[in-house]
Amino acid sequence: MNGKNNTLYYCTLFDSNYLSRGLAMYESLAAVCNHFHLYVFAFDDKCLQVLKSMQLANMTVISLKEFEDPELLKVKPTRNRAEYCWTCSSSTILYCIQQFQLDHCTYIDADLYFYNDPQVLMDEMGDRSVMITEHRYTPMYDKSKLSGKYCVQYVTFRNTEEGMTALQWWRNACLDWCYDRHEEGKFGDQKYLDDWTTRFKGVWVMEHLGGGLALWNIQQYQVFEENGKLMCREITTGKEFAPIFYHFHYLKYFNDGTIELGRRIITPDVKELFYKPYIKALEVAKKEINTADNSFDPHGSRMRPGGLKAILVTAWRKLKNVYHIYSLQELGL
């Protein structure tokens, strides 16, 4: 397989706790794009076995045994689970480009959901070697100084000298330091991107507002349907655009059957047009997964916080209109 046929090549990583999200993401991409291939790095055996049993047409599943090299295995004991996933993101791209002789590869987070063909993002990138995505924080939620100006949610590298120079530098930096803390201007794998437009040649910052919608910036847009199509309008400029993907980063399942959408302002339209359909897609994915293996929860449900602190936090969030914990019944699903 090579990258000289207009196919869009993507890679992602997740374990069985994120399996419903990863499958929903794949299904959303398949619904809007007929020229893609997704490489999934399965981070535990359950995830590997279920995905391999599904034999999805545009997916190649890669095990940790195939992927992990001596450099990754050396640092693995020094990182927690999240930190090790962050450490690996750059290495997954490098692995795909080298192993499958691709002319490009885009890393995407497993909790993205696609609404329109991402080919427009590649067209915008043109012949540049690297494309990165800004957080575009709503000012009240701006965490760029701590978490970085750019988000490792959709990062493209071409197999060029410029692209591979940047990718190899990023991999080496993550092997050296990649932790869930802020230290000397670093944070995880993400703050490393802050100076890439000046550090490397051929770096493009995505301009399409439909690429990178998320809970930390959706307050800047009106969301509506027009002729049956989902659309967005930038409030300050009135500019209308079609969403390409939304990043459902904060969404959590609890083992009491409730779901937290996030802790930011979510308008009724955003809840209705983005969150409810996404949760419905996750439930469909769960049923598909359970057909193959019903011995685990592919939503990765966790214990809901309790005690006095949780009661006080809930009261504060309701006061600030940022309490978004619902049952499926409350969401009408």
N, C-alpha and C positions, 0 to 999 in steps of 0.2 A: 504494500500500500504506500502511495506517495502523495504529496500535496500539490500535484500539478494538474488537478482536474476540477478546480473550483469548489471542491469539498471544503467545508469549514471544520477544522479539527479542534476538539475541546478535550480537556482533561479535568477531572475532579477527584476528590478523595472523601470517603466517609466510612463509618462502621455501621453495624446493625441498628444502633440507636438513632441513626439518621436515614435509615433505609427508605422510609416512606417519602421523605423529602427528596432524596436523590432520585427515586423512581418518578415522582411527580415532576421533577425538573426535566428529566429525560422525556417524559410523555409530552410536556409542554413544548419542548424544542421540536419533537417529532411532528407536532400538530402545525407548526408554523414554518418549518424548514425541512425541505426534502433533500438537502445536500450537505448533511453533517455527519460526523462520526465522533462518538464520545468514548474516551478512555477512562474507565473507572478504576481507581486504586482502592481495593477493598481492604479496609483496615481491621477486619476480624474475619474468622472463618464462616460465621453465620451469613454475613454479608456476601462473602465470596460464593458460598454454596447456592444461596437463593438466586443471585444474579446469573450465575452460570446455568442454573436450571431453567431460567426464563429464556435464554438464548435470544436476546433482543437484537433486532437486525442491525442497528447502527451503533452497537456497543461492543467494546472489547473490555473484558474484566481482567485486571492484573492483581496478582496476589502480592503480599508483602515479601514472600520468599523470592519472587521474581524481581521485585523492585529494589529492595534494600541493599545498599552497597556497604563496604567496610566503613566509609566515612559517616554514613547515617547510623549504622549500628554502634559506632563508637560513641556518638553523642546521645543516643536514645535513652540510656539510663539516667542522664542528667536533666531530662525534660519531663514535665508532666504530659498527660495525654493531649491536651490542647496545644501545648508548646511544641510537641513533636509533630503534630499535624501542620502547624505553621512552618516548622523547620523544613518539612517535606514539600511544601507547595511548589517552590522553585525547582526542586529535584524532579517532580512529576513531569513538569514541562520539558525539562532537559531529557529525561528518559524517553518521552514520546518522540521528540524530534530526532533523537539519535537512534532509538530502537526501530522506529517505523519509517525512518527517512522522510520525515515531513518537511514541507517548506515553511510551515508555521504551526503554532499551537497556542491556544488560549486556555489559561486556567480559569475555571469558573467555580464559585462556591456552590455547594450542593443545595442550599436553600434559596437559590434563584428560581424564578418562574417566568417563562417567556410568553409574550403576548403577540409579538410580530417578528418577522424574519430578521435575525441579527446580521444578515448580509449588509445592511445599510451601514453598520458600524465598521465592517471591513472596508467597504467602499470609501468611507470617510477617512480611514487610516491611510489609504492609498499605498504608496510604495515605502512608507516609513517602516522602520524595523521593530519598534516597540510601541504599544498603546497602553496607556494607563487611564484610570477612571477617578475623577474627583469625588469626594464625599458630598460636596455641595451642601454642607450643613445649613439648616435653618439657623439663623444667628443665635437664638436662645439655646440651641443644642450644640453649638460649635465646640468640638473636642479636638480640633486639628492640631493644637499644640501638643496634646498628649497622645492621640491616636494616629495622627498623620493627616496630611492634606488629601492623600489618595487612599483608596480602598482596594485591598487585595480581594476583589470579588470577580473581576473580569480583566485579566492582564494578558495581552497578546505579544508573542515574540515571533519574529520571522527568523528563518535559518539563514541569516546573513552574518557577515563579520560583526556589524554593529549590534545586531540582536543577540548573538551568542556571547559577545563580550559583556553586555549588560546582564544577561541571564547567568553566566558563570560567576560574575562578581556577586550577584544577589545570592546565589546558592552558597558560595564561600562565606559570605557575611552571615547567613542564617546558620550555617554549620558552626561558626565561631560564637555567635550570640543570638538566641531567639527565645525570649522568656516573656511571661505574662506580667511584666512590670515595666515601669518607666525608669530608664537609667541612661544618663549621659546622652540624651537626645534620641534614644532608641526605644522601640516598643514592638515586641514580637517580630514578625517579618515585614511589618507595614511601614514604619517610620523610615525605613531604608529608601523608600520611593520618593521621599520629599524633595531631593535635589537631582533627580534623574534628568530633568529637562536641561540642566547645565552640566551634569556629570558625564552624560553619554550623548552620542550623536544619534539622530534619527528617532527621537522619542516624540510621540504624539499624545496630547491630552484629549480624550474624547470630548466632543462638543455636543453631541446629540443628547438632549435632556431626557430622552426616553431610555437611555442607557444608564442605569444606576439609581433608579427610584428606590427609596427605602424609608423607613420610619423616621430617620433623622433629617429628611428633607421634604417629605410629602406635604408638609404644611404650606409649602410655597406654591402649591398647584391646586387648581380645581379639577375634580375628576368627574367625567360625565360620559354618557353613551350618545353616540350620534349615528343614526342609521344602523343600529345594531353593533357598532364598533366602539370599543373602549378608547377614550381620548382624554388628554390632559390639557390644561390651560395655565400658563404661568401667570400668577396673579398680578405681578408688578408690570409685566409687559403686554399681557394679553396674547402672547404667542401660544398657538395650539400645536400639539404634537402627539404622535401615537407612542404609547409606552412600548419599549422593546423588552425590558425585564424589570421586575421588582425583586428586591432583596428582603426576604422575610427573616431577617437576622434575629430579632428578639423573641420570636414566637416559641412558646414552651407548652408542652403537655404535662399535666399533673395526673397522678394516679387516682385522684378522686373524680376523674372524668371531666375536669375543667381545662380550659386552654387560656393562656395569657397571650394576648396579641402584642403587648409591649407597654412601655411606660412613657409614651409621648402623646401629644394631641393627635387623635384620629377622628376625622369628621365622619358623620353618618354615611356619606357617599363613599369615602375610602373604605370604610368597613364593609359596605354593601357590595362594592364593585371590585375590590382587591381581596380583602381578607376572607369573606365568606366563600367565594369560589375557590380560593386556595385551600381552605380547610376541607372543603368538599372533595377537592382533588387528592388531598392527603388521605382522606377516608377511603376513597376508591383505591389508592395505591396500597393501603393497608390490607384491604380485602384481597388484592392480587397477591401480595406477599404471603398472607395467611394461607392461601391456597397451596403455596409451595412449602410453607413451614409456619405452623401456628404456635410454636413453642416459645416465642418471644414477642415483645412489643416493639414494632418498627418505628413507633413515634418516640421512643426513648423517654417515656413518662417518668417523672420524678416526684419525690415527696413535696407536697405543698407546704411552705413555711407556716408554722403555727406559733402560738404563744402571744404574749402581750405586745412584743415588738411588731409582729405581723398585723395585729389589730390596729395599732397606731399608724403603721405604714399604709394600711388599707384606707383608713380614715383620711390621711393626708392626700393620698392619690385621688380619692373621690372628691375632695375639696378642690383639687387642682384640675379636675376633669381628665385625669390620666390613668384612671382605673379601668383596665380592660381585661377582666377575667370572666369567662363565660362558659357555660355548658353548651353542648351541641344543641340542646333543646332551646336554650336562650337565643342561640344564633339562628334558629329556625332550620336546623340541618338534621 
